[in-house]
Amino acid sequence: MQKISTIEEFEQVVRDNSRFIFLKHSTTCPISGAGYDAFSAFASSQKEVPAYYLHVQEARPLSNYIAETYNVKHESPQALFFEEGKVKWHASHWKISEDELAKQIAK
């Protein structure tokens, strides 16, 4: 799992990966902490799809950029699955789970 903080870093991830998962994480929210734990556990249990994340408090411009560019309302925590440069799936709060992530990338 790699932390991304800038729009430039994110754009490079999109260029370099046909598929990847991404998490918007708030370091001050307990629900986000649970989402981060599930996302992290899933990311470490598989090698098929690269995983990236941002801390909303440190990377607000990037978080806003993703919301605006991909037309996905910002939420935190928020997991997104990108495929071929588009958001194929996203979920927030308690809907972020290892099982759901596995189900989405298997489609």
Backbone torsions as a table, in degrees:
resi	resn	phi	psi	omega
1	MET	NA	129.7	-177.4
2	GLN	-119.9	134.9	178.4
3	LYS	-81.8	134.2	178.2
4	ILE	-119.5	137.7	-177.0
5	SER	-124.7	-18.6	-175.0
6	THR	-123.0	159.5	177.0
7	ILE	-61.3	-40.1	-179.4
8	GLU	-61.9	-43.5	177.7
9	GLU	-61.9	-43.2	-179.5
10	PHE	-64.0	-44.5	179.3
11	GLU	-60.4	-34.7	177.1
12	GLN	-66.8	-40.4	177.1
13	VAL	-59.2	-45.1	-180.0
14	VAL	-62.1	-42.3	179.2
15	ARG	-66.1	-36.6	-173.2
16	ASP	-86.1	-15.0	-173.4
17	ASN	-130.3	126.9	175.6
18	SER	-75.8	-26.7	177.7
19	ARG	-139.9	138.6	173.7
20	PHE	-163.6	159.5	175.0
21	ILE	-110.1	151.2	-174.5
22	PHE	-142.6	142.9	179.0
23	LEU	-127.1	131.0	168.5
24	LYS	-94.8	120.4	-172.8
25	HIS	-125.5	130.2	173.4
26	SER	-96.4	123.4	-177.3
27	THR	-74.5	-7.3	-177.2
28	THR	-109.0	1.5	-174.9
29	CYS	-111.6	124.5	179.2
30	PRO	-62.9	-34.8	177.3
31	ILE	-65.3	-40.0	177.4
32	SER	-65.0	-35.6	176.3
33	GLY	-60.4	-40.4	177.9
34	ALA	-67.1	-41.3	177.2
35	GLY	-63.7	-39.9	177.4
36	TYR	-62.8	-43.2	179.6
37	ASP	-61.4	-43.9	179.5
38	ALA	-66.1	-43.7	-180.0
39	PHE	-62.9	-45.9	-179.4
40	SER	-62.9	-43.6	178.9
41	ALA	-61.9	-43.6	178.5
42	PHE	-64.1	-46.7	-178.0
43	ALA	-58.8	-39.3	-178.2
44	SER	-78.6	-16.0	-177.9
45	SER	-91.2	-5.1	-178.8
46	GLN	-140.5	155.5	179.9
47	LYS	-121.9	2.0	-175.6
48	GLU	-68.9	-41.3	-173.6
49	VAL	-123.9	123.7	178.0
50	PRO	-62.6	150.8	-177.7
51	ALA	-124.8	137.2	-179.7
52	TYR	-136.1	160.5	177.5
53	TYR	-152.4	165.5	172.5
54	LEU	-135.7	153.8	169.9
55	HIS	-96.2	117.6	-175.4
56	VAL	-55.5	-41.2	-177.2
57	GLN	-64.6	-27.8	-177.6
58	GLU	-97.9	-17.3	-172.6
59	ALA	-135.2	46.1	-179.3
60	ARG	-58.4	-43.0	178.2
61	PRO	-58.7	-40.1	178.0
62	LEU	-66.9	-44.2	179.0
63	SER	-57.8	-46.0	178.6
64	ASN	-64.4	-40.5	179.5
65	TYR	-59.0	-45.9	179.8
66	ILE	-62.3	-45.0	-179.8
67	ALA	-60.2	-46.2	-176.4
68	GLU	-73.7	-44.9	-175.7
69	THR	-67.5	-38.5	-175.3
70	TYR	-104.2	6.6	175.7
71	ASN	52.9	47.7	177.8
72	VAL	-124.2	114.9	-179.4
73	LYS	-52.1	132.5	-179.9
74	HIS	-66.5	132.8	170.2
75	GLU	-141.3	161.3	178.6
76	SER	-147.4	122.3	1.9
77	PRO	-74.1	156.0	177.8
78	GLN	-146.5	123.5	175.8
79	ALA	-101.7	138.6	178.9
80	LEU	-131.7	140.9	174.9
81	PHE	-114.0	117.7	-179.6
82	PHE	-101.4	137.2	175.2
83	GLU	-141.4	127.2	179.8
84	GLU	51.8	42.0	175.4
85	GLY	77.2	10.8	179.1
86	LYS	-128.7	154.4	174.6
87	VAL	-79.4	113.8	179.8
88	LYS	-86.3	-30.3	-177.0
89	TRP	-157.8	149.3	171.5
90	HIS	-151.2	152.9	179.1
91	ALA	-150.2	160.1	179.7
92	SER	-136.5	168.1	176.0
93	HIS	50.4	-128.7	-173.3
94	TRP	-72.2	-6.7	178.4
95	LYS	-80.7	-3.8	177.2
96	ILE	-88.0	113.5	179.6
97	SER	-145.3	160.4	177.1
98	GLU	-60.0	-43.3	-179.0
99	ASP	-62.2	-44.3	-178.8
100	GLU	-66.9	-41.1	176.8
101	LEU	-60.8	-45.2	179.6
102	ALA	-61.7	-42.3	-179.7
103	LYS	-62.1	-42.9	-176.9
104	GLN	-68.8	-41.6	-177.8
105	ILE	-77.1	-15.8	178.7
106	ALA	-79.8	-16.4	-176.4
107	LYS	-67.9	NA	NA
